[in-house]
C-alpha cells in the first residue's frame, strides 16, 4: 500500500515544541507568550509562531487580557475547551486528538535518552497505564445490543461470549482510529492491521519503545472493555508503514462459539 500523507492535524502535532506548549496549556489557565517562552526555553517569536499554528488548527484559543487600566491588553492563550468545541463540531475531534496525542507523546519521549530498565516491559506498562481503567486515555464504554437478555440485563452473557468479544474489538478499533492508526480488523483471525503510524519517525528510531507503548495501549483498552481477548504481540513494519497487532484469548477463556 502506498504511503499516505499526513493530515494537517498530524503535521501540527509533529513538532515537539508545539506538543510541549500544548501540554502546558492543557494543564489549565491562561498564559502570555512570555510566560510560555520562559517555560519552554523557546524564543518569544518562535513561541508566538507555534501558538498561532495551535490556534489556527483549533487546539488553543487566543483572547485579549481583561484590563482595568489604560494600555494595550496582552494576548492570553489557553487550551481549547469542550465548550469551544461544542460551538465547532470539527473542533471536538481535534480536541480529543490533541489530548490523546500529547499524553502519548510524553510517554514516548520519556523513553528516549534514559535508562528504562527492561525497555520493552517498561514501555508496555506505560502505554497500558494510559488506557487502563482510570487512565487519562481510558476509552469510553462500548455497549452491544446483543449483550442484553430478554429482561434487558447482561446476566446471561458469559465472559467469553461473541458479544463480549465484539465489544472489546469495537472499543479497540475506535481507540486506534481516534489516534490515527487507520485500523483494519480481521475478527476471525484475531488480528488488526495498522496502516498508518502517527509516530512513524519515533517508531523507526526506537521501535523497542514506541511499539511497546502501542502494544500497552491496546492491552489497556482490552482490559478496560472487559472480556476474554488480550493484546498479544505487535509486529512492526511488515510493510513500509504497515504493522500488525495480534490478539488472542486469555488462557482461561474458552473459544467463543
N, C-alpha and C positions, 0 to 999 in steps of 0.2 A: 504494500500500500504506500502511495507517495506521501511524503512528509506534509503535514498540514501547517498552515500559517497560524501564528499566534493571534489570538483575539486582542482587541485594544486593551481590555482589562488585564490580560496576561502581560502585555508589554508594560503597562503602568506599574504593575506589582513585581516586575522582574528586577527592578533596581533596588538593591539592598538599602540605599539611603531613603528611598520613598517608603519602604517597608518599616524602617526604623521610625520615621516621622509618624506614620500611621499608627504604629504601635503606641507611641506616646499619646497621640490624640485619643486613641481608644481607651486609655486609662481614665479619661474624663477631664472636664474643664476646658476653658478657652485659653489659647496660648498666642503670644505675639511671635512674629518672625524671629525677633532677637532671642527670646527665651528658647525657642526650638533650635535655633542655630547653636546656642550655647550647650544645650543638652546633647546634641548630636555631634558637635565639633565641626559642623559644616560652615562654610562662608554664608553670610546672610543672603547674598544674591543667589547662591546655589539653593539655599533653603527655600527662598521665595519661588524659584522656578519649579522645584519639586512640589511645593504646596499648590501652585497653580494647576499642575497636572492632576493632583488628587482632587481638587475642587472641580475641574473640568469633567472628570470621569465619575463624579458623584460620590467619592469616598469621604470627602471633607466639605465643610461649609465655612464660608468666609463672611464675616459680619463686622460692621463698624462698632467700635467701643462706645458704650453709653457714657457720655461725659457731662459733668455739671459745671465745668469751667470752660472758658473760651479756648479755642485752639483746635487744630485738626485732629479728629479722633484716630486712634490707631486701629489697624485691622486685626481682628482676632480670628483664630482658626480653631475649629473643633471637629470631631468625627461626626459624620452623618449619622443621624439617629433614625429609629423606627418611624418617628413622626415625619421626618423629612422624606423617608422612603414611601410612606403612605400617600404623599402628595405626588409621587412619581413612581409608578409601578416598576419601571425598569431599574430604579434605584434600589428597590428591595433586594433584587438579585445581586446587585453589586455590593450592597452592604453585607449580605450573608457571605458572599465570596471573599470579601476583604477580611472579615473576622476570621474565617477559616484559614485563609492564606497566611495571614500574619502569625497566627498561633502555630501553624505547621512550619512555617519558615523559621521561626525562632527555635523550634526543636531541632530542625535540620542543621541550622548554622551552629548550634551548640555542640554538634558532633565533630566540627572541624577544628583542628589545631589544638586539641586537648585529649588527654588520656581518658577514654571512656571505660577502661577495663575491658571486659569481653564486649567488643564494639557492637556486634550484631544483636546480642541479647539486650544490651542497654538501649540501643536504638529502638528495638521492637517494643520494649517495655515503655519507652517514652511515647511512641505512637499509640500504643494501647491505652495509655492513661488519658489521651486526648478524647477518645471516643467511647471509653468505657462509661458505665453509669456514673453520673456526676461530673464527667469531664467537660472541658469547655466546648468540645465539638460533639457532645453526645447527640446522636441523631434523634429526630422526632419519632414518636411511636408510629408503627405501620400496622393497621388492622386489616384483617382479611374477613370478608363476609362468610367464608367457609368455616371459620373458626367457631362460629356460634351454633349451638344446637337448637332444637325446636323451641326451647324456653328462653332463647336469647342469651345463654351463657356459654362459656367455653369449657364447662366441666367435663364434657365427653370427648374432648380433644386430647390425644396423647402427645407427649413431648416430641415424639418422632413422626408425627403425622405429616402428610404432604402440605396441609395448610400452614403448619408452623414453619416448615422449611421454606415455603413460599414467602412467608412474612420476613424471614431472615434475608432471603435473596432480594426481595423488594427493598428492604432497608439498605442493604449493601449497594445495590445498583444506584439508588437515589443519592447516597452519600458520595460515591465515586463520581457520579455525574455532576454533582454540585461542585466538586473540587476540580473538574475539568479533565478527567481521565478518559472520557469517551468510552465507557464500558460496553461490552457486548457479552451477554450472558449465554451460557450453554448449560442449562439446568441439569440435563441428563448426565452430562459429563462432569458436573460439579466444577466448572471452570468459568472464569471471567477473563475475556481478552481485554486488555487495556491498550487502546490505540494511540493515546497521547499521554505525555507526561508533562505536567505544568512545572516540573522542577528538573527539566532534562539536563541542563548544564551541570547542576549539582550531582545528578544521578550518574552522569558519565565520569565525573571526577571521583566521587566517593559512593559507589553503589552499595558498599557494605553498610553505610549509614542510611542513605536515602531509601533504598529498597527495603531495608529492615524496618524503618519507620512506617513505610506504607503498609507493610505486612501487619505491623502492630495496629495501625488504624483499622484495617479490615477485621482484625481479631476483636478489637473493641466494639465495632459495630455489631458483629455477630453475637457477642456476649450481651450487649445492650438489648438487641431484639429478642434474644432468648430462643433456644431451640437446639437441635442436635448437631447443626453444622458448625465447623470451626475453620478458620483460615489456616491452611496447611503450609503452603510454600508459594513464594513469588519468584517466577523465573524471568529475570530481566533480559531485555534486548534479544528476544528471539527474532526480532526484526529491527529495523533501524530505530523506530520509536514504538515498538510493539513488545509489550510484556504480558505474561500470563499469570493470573492469580489462581492457584489451585486450592480447592476446598475439599473437605472430607467430613464424614460423620464421626462424631466422637466415639471412641471405642465402646462406650457403654450404651450407645444409641443403636437401636435396631434399624436396618434399612427401611425406608418408607415404602409402602406398597400402594 
